[in-house]
Amino acid sequence: MRGPVVIHIGGNKTASTALQRRLFAKHPHLRYLGEDCDGYEKLRPLLDSLAADDDSHFDSQAARRVFADRFDVSGEATCIFSNEDIMTSTLPSVCASRLKVLAPEAEVVMVIRNQLTTWPSWYANHGAYLKNVPRRFWRRHVGLEEWLDFCFTFPKRTPVEAMNYERFFTIFQEHFSSSRIHVLLYEDLLTDPTSYYKQWGHLLGIPYQDVLAYMANHIERRRNTGRQMIYDRWVSKLSVIPGLQTANSVMLRSVPGVKDWLDNGPPAQIKLPEVWKRQISDYYRSSNANLAKITGLDLTRHGYPL
């Protein structure tokens, strides 16, 4: 008999990786499917496809077998599927529909974060470096305002809509009842971790003391340092000099002290220009207000655009 099922869809930059690595994958009372789960490397293409691919590419039968194999166990264990890529997918409605078939009685958890702090974090660790481009341009540094301008010019293809939390609540509400959708605040993790982890303990059916113990002193994946970003910015500006990129790569490999110095500096501190604070606030304030009304969450105490 399948135990209770929880679907965790993110959002991004809300410590999802720490939950996946330290709690979901390790607690003996949880049957986990997602990043860092048992057998993840073999399952990864299918789980990525669930979030990103059209039906013509997604193998629904294989997904059913995987969910059944992982989750059809004793009712004493809580089953959890976690994939924050759903909130960056261009097909979130399709994802929700698939998950309704795979786990029809699931509780859905979404952790949200003030967009005014999410954007700087996203930029520092992802947006500052080009991806999905020809090899010569891979990880080339991009300035903050240039990246933001690109994102808001193409909101459906960039992280812009991943932070439209009301949209995801509405999408999943169409497939799972609103009473099954739980919205937690990332800011509560920072200001009142005991209360935050109590919510997770309740949802997962495990003592919150267990959650606290597994998550104590958690350290997420390494983040880009301020030194690294300043260095990369200058390398990018000087990239027109023939042979510079090759020389830079050779130096970083042959002089490990330089790489260590760049990696071990303080975390990058990204400050949004006022013009972008206003634009970001204008973009999200209406949907944030609607979500607060729907859920009863007090978003004003954490400074969400409203």
C-alpha atoms as one frame of an Amber mdcrd trajectory, in Angstrom:
protein
   0.000   0.000   0.000   1.303   3.446  -0.896   1.991   5.738   2.032   1.179
   9.454   2.099   2.812  11.368  -0.762   4.302  14.871  -0.781   5.303  16.729
  -3.949   7.836  19.517  -3.411   8.080  21.821  -6.446  10.548  24.438  -5.161
  10.880  27.351  -5.622  14.360  28.144  -6.625  16.851  29.747  -4.240  14.892
  28.530  -1.185  17.360  25.912   0.134  15.756  23.067  -1.813  19.115  21.378
  -2.347  19.799  21.265   1.392  16.425  19.635   2.040  17.020  17.095  -0.710
  20.537  16.159   0.350  20.297  16.279   4.128  16.682  15.335   4.908  14.733
  13.761   2.051  17.563  11.443   0.957  18.645  10.407   4.466  15.691  10.128
   6.834  14.680   6.458   7.277  10.958   7.300   7.389  11.013   8.913   3.935
  10.863   7.251   0.526  12.453   9.867  -1.690  12.502  10.434  -5.452  14.515
  13.355  -6.787  18.008  14.834  -6.886  20.458  12.842  -4.729  18.027   9.953
  -4.220  19.206   6.348  -4.551  19.888   5.578  -8.211  19.534   9.224  -9.217
  22.040   9.151 -12.079  19.964   6.525 -13.901  16.689   8.248 -13.052  17.837
  11.769 -13.855  16.965  11.798 -17.609  13.408  10.677 -16.884  12.900  13.100
 -13.976  14.325  15.963 -16.042  12.012  14.998 -18.879   8.999  15.077 -16.553
   9.669  18.754 -15.889  11.003  19.910 -19.226   9.801  17.825 -22.173   6.781
  17.785 -24.422   4.641  14.632 -24.367   6.309  13.498 -27.591   9.560  13.066
 -25.648   8.292  12.166 -22.167   8.007   8.434 -21.386   4.887   8.369 -19.217
   4.910   4.593 -18.832   8.467   4.607 -17.532   7.526   7.379 -15.099   4.614
   5.309 -13.787   6.918   2.353 -13.226   9.466   4.469 -11.378   6.870   6.123
  -9.124   5.258   2.763  -8.423   8.585   1.110  -7.638   9.679   3.925  -5.330
   6.377   4.733  -3.659   4.264   1.568  -3.484   5.554   0.587  -0.062   4.312
   0.279   3.487   1.843   2.980   4.461   4.080   3.848   7.412   6.593   5.664
   5.173   5.995   9.089   3.656   6.850   9.289  -0.033   8.283  12.546  -1.341
   9.052  13.715  -4.867  11.118  16.899  -5.089  11.982  18.827  -8.244  12.382
  22.616  -8.172  12.917  22.613 -11.950   9.138  22.489 -12.292   9.066  26.175
 -11.402  11.501  27.033 -14.188   9.807  24.770 -16.707   8.057  26.253 -19.730
   5.438  23.511 -19.275   4.299  23.773 -15.638   0.675  22.928 -16.423   1.819
  19.777 -18.202   4.001  18.905 -15.196   1.073  19.343 -12.826  -1.114  17.142
 -15.004   1.519  14.408 -15.091   1.992  14.524 -11.337  -1.751  14.244 -10.790
  -1.636  10.943 -12.673   1.519   9.737 -10.907   0.486  10.791  -7.378  -3.226
  11.727  -7.380  -3.592  12.081  -3.593  -0.395  14.038  -2.983   0.084  17.112
  -0.849   1.921  19.835  -2.796   4.522  22.036  -1.097   5.863  25.279  -2.519
   8.440  27.397  -0.689   8.458  31.020  -1.837  10.974  33.815  -1.371  10.776
  37.599  -1.695  11.606  38.326  -5.323  13.755  41.301  -4.311  16.213  38.933
  -2.612  15.736  36.026  -5.010  16.915  37.923  -8.083  20.347  38.874  -6.636
  20.896  35.297  -5.431  19.865  33.843  -8.790  22.182  36.226 -10.618  25.191
  35.566  -8.391  24.980  31.810  -8.788  23.480  31.319 -12.239  22.661  34.403
 -14.277  26.135  35.955 -14.187  27.464  33.188 -16.424  26.245  32.257 -19.893
  24.855  28.749 -20.344  23.351  26.847 -23.268  25.562  28.747 -25.698  28.431
  27.691 -28.016  31.499  26.427 -26.157  33.520  29.583 -26.837  30.965  31.622
 -24.875  30.234  29.070 -22.129  30.293  30.686 -18.663  31.219  34.072 -20.092
  30.424  36.717 -17.489  27.283  38.862 -17.952  26.613  42.128 -16.106  23.666
  42.327 -13.696  21.649  44.984 -15.521  22.306  43.404 -18.904  21.066  40.055
 -17.578  17.971  41.572 -15.935  17.123  43.437 -19.136  17.330  40.181 -21.092
  15.223  38.292 -18.538  12.390  40.817 -18.438  12.429  41.151 -22.224  11.753
  37.404 -22.508   9.823  36.610 -19.290   8.438  33.274 -20.496  11.904  31.897
 -21.276  13.838  33.220 -18.288  13.499  33.045 -14.469  10.911  35.857 -14.440
   7.841  33.622 -14.345   9.484  31.139 -11.973   8.899  33.757  -9.263   5.257
  34.334 -10.178   4.101  32.239  -7.236   0.387  32.860  -7.634   0.617  31.343
 -11.118   1.986  28.065  -9.764  -0.549  27.976  -6.962  -3.315  28.394  -9.542
  -1.855  25.773 -11.881  -1.609  23.119  -9.193  -4.971  24.114  -7.749  -6.524
  23.030 -11.046  -5.275  19.473 -10.427  -4.996  19.236  -6.633  -7.471  20.897
  -4.296  -6.329  24.149  -2.692  -6.417  22.434   0.707  -3.617  20.155  -0.531
  -1.316  23.008  -1.564   0.959  24.324   1.169   2.951  27.532   0.765   5.903
  28.033   3.105   8.083  31.126   3.415  11.836  30.937   2.945  12.187  33.942
   5.230  10.789  31.876   8.110  13.742  29.517   7.667  16.045  32.486   8.295
  14.142  34.168  11.125  12.392  31.280  12.892  13.853  27.928  11.741  12.112
  25.947  14.476   8.689  27.091  13.279   9.676  26.511   9.648  10.910  22.984
  10.268   7.836  22.207  12.369   5.805  22.815   9.224   7.983  20.362   7.308
   7.762  17.820  10.116   3.969  17.990  10.016   3.855  17.631   6.234   6.276
  14.696   6.193   4.805  12.941   9.212   8.073  12.933  11.150   9.013  14.628
  14.452  10.170  18.185  13.826  13.100  17.452  16.134  14.255  14.992  13.483
  14.037  17.704  10.836  16.027  20.085  13.028  18.665  17.442  13.672  19.089
  16.485  10.027  19.182  20.115   8.893  21.375  21.443  11.719  24.331  23.494
  10.481  23.456  22.667   6.902  25.843  23.875   4.246  24.550  24.135   0.706
  26.584  23.718  -2.450  29.475  26.122  -2.941  28.423  29.582  -4.073  30.347
  32.027  -6.228  32.503  34.414  -4.250  32.822  38.137  -4.739  36.458  37.648
  -5.746  35.475  35.135  -8.412  32.840  37.413  -9.897  35.156  40.438 -10.047
  37.859  38.316 -11.663  35.456  36.835 -14.208  34.082  40.275 -15.028  37.542
  41.519 -15.985  38.396  38.381 -17.938  35.174  38.855 -19.897  35.945  42.523
 -20.626  39.424  41.623 -21.866  38.297  38.577 -23.848  38.822  40.442 -27.132
  42.581  40.037 -26.593  43.681  37.038 -28.705  44.653  34.031 -26.613  43.495
  35.484 -23.280  40.887  32.810 -22.595  43.392  30.022 -23.218  46.056  31.711
 -21.097  43.546  32.183 -18.271  42.577  28.500 -18.325  46.224  27.417 -18.310
  47.040  29.722 -15.388  44.131  28.488 -13.255  45.209  24.884 -13.840  48.932
  25.428 -13.301  48.764  27.873 -10.385  46.276  26.294  -7.950  46.831  29.030
  -5.388  45.017  31.523  -7.623  41.969  29.280  -7.946  41.937  28.620  -4.202
  42.087  32.355  -3.480  39.179  33.039  -5.834  37.075  30.190  -4.415  37.602
  30.976  -0.743  36.625  34.611  -0.608  33.409  35.952   0.954  30.119  35.285
  -0.886  29.235  37.693  -3.669  27.085  40.584  -2.476  24.741  41.725  -5.230
  22.824  44.981  -4.853  19.856  45.690  -7.093  19.842  49.149  -8.679  16.822
  51.211  -7.619  15.372  51.202 -11.134  15.337  47.406 -11.090  13.890  47.248
  -7.593  10.960  49.249  -8.916  10.552  47.159 -12.052  10.721  43.879 -10.139
   8.230  45.162  -7.564   5.858  46.364 -10.269   5.983  42.992 -12.016   5.099
  40.888  -8.969   3.100  43.089  -6.621  -0.333  42.167  -8.029   0.246  38.407
  -8.069   1.816  38.536  -4.591  -1.221  40.371  -3.270  -3.537  37.783  -4.825
  -1.526  34.924  -3.316  -1.587  36.559   0.118  -5.367  36.887  -0.165  -5.808
  33.266  -1.252  -3.518  31.742   1.361  -3.807  34.192   4.238  -0.011  34.541
   4.366   1.338  37.775   5.792   3.852  38.741   3.118   4.195  42.320   4.327
   6.330  41.342   7.327   9.022  40.084   4.986   8.855  42.984   2.561   7.396
  41.182  -0.450   6.328  43.538  -3.250   2.611  44.203  -2.697
